[in-house]
Amino acid sequence: MDLKPQSDKSSTAYNSKEFINRVDELKRTHPRSLYPSEAWSLYRILPECKNVLDLGCGGGDMAEIVNVISKSTQYIGLDSNQNLIDIAKKSSFRGNPRFIAEDVFKYLEKKELFECVMGWAFLYAVLDPYKLLELMVKKASKYVLFDIRSAAMNEDVLDMSRSHVVYGENKGPLPIVSFRNFIDAIRGYEEQLEEVEMASYYFPFGPHVVIDKNIPEPAVISVVLKKSSTNSKTPKQAVKWHMNLPKEFWEELS
Ligand SMILES: C[S@@+](CC[C@H](N)C(=O)[O-])C[C@H]1O[C@@H](n2cnc3c(N)ncnc32)[C@H](O)[C@@H]1O
């Protein structure tokens, strides 16, 4: 495979040939290969959306899965890695997907809205997950879907010296958010939301992850944010929260 050098220094691990080979190996193009955090929301939310923007789409396999789940949903995948986007564009995914090679923070500043904006294994692949979340909420007109790694601890771990991924010689970010801080961040968007759903479970990291042993075991939290409809004439109702969490997280909230 012809690999061009990438310019985004913040995600060098994700620009390495080892990561590209791993994406190639995984080939997750069938719904049976979805992780529980993904399947939990995709089957019910995608059919409600005319389009979906998938951030950090890698080699674009999710395009095929979206088409199987909901033929009427137009898929748009974005990734900063030009090599992966080239692979995606050459694949014969059904449903006429679009692929964009651009840095997410630049792209999300643009005006266009999408009914659904999602990012899988993506909020824990960038250095600033809170900024990313803010932009995702702004960019979605109906739903924001994502997973995040979180632990019952007082401070976020955003520092690559305490947790990171390694592909070949290269390191990349692996932020782990404090559950309390994460909930506070979501509360900050309540004005724009109708419902918040979270389901969380423990899922061990793979061999590419290096994590400080003093960090409590992080869980995966799968999140669905339903945005309030902007043309509703009725007064804003209280946000409905539905949470299925491990005991440690409930203790953080009490
Ligand atoms: C852990 S992978 C997840 C891939 C895919 N969503 C999945 O679930 O298998 C993270 C992806 O995010 C991309 N990425 C990392 N930083 C990015 C950025 N700043 N802008 C756009 N894409 C980025 C990487 O190139 C990589 O493909």
The ligand as an ORCA input file, in Angstrom:
! r2SCAN-3c Opt
* xyz 0 1
  C      -9.712      4.562     17.134
  S      -9.966      4.980     15.457
  C     -11.710      4.671     15.291
  C     -12.083      4.249     13.898
  C     -13.540      3.823     13.731
  N     -14.471      4.862     14.101
  C     -13.818      2.569     14.522
  O     -14.667      2.596     15.430
  O     -13.216      1.536     14.234
  C      -9.871      6.734     15.452
  C      -9.924      7.362     14.056
  O      -9.958      8.786     14.215
  C      -9.129      9.401     13.243
  N      -8.694     10.708     13.781
  C      -7.873     10.940     14.841
  N      -7.749     12.268     15.046
  C      -8.518     12.885     14.103
  C      -8.818     14.244     13.807
  N      -8.276     15.240     14.517
  N      -9.672     14.518     12.789
  C     -10.245     13.501     12.071
  N      -9.990     12.197     12.294
  C      -9.140     11.891     13.295
  C      -7.979      8.423     13.060
  O      -7.345      8.594     11.808
  C      -8.691      7.076     13.207
  O      -9.099      6.575     11.952
*
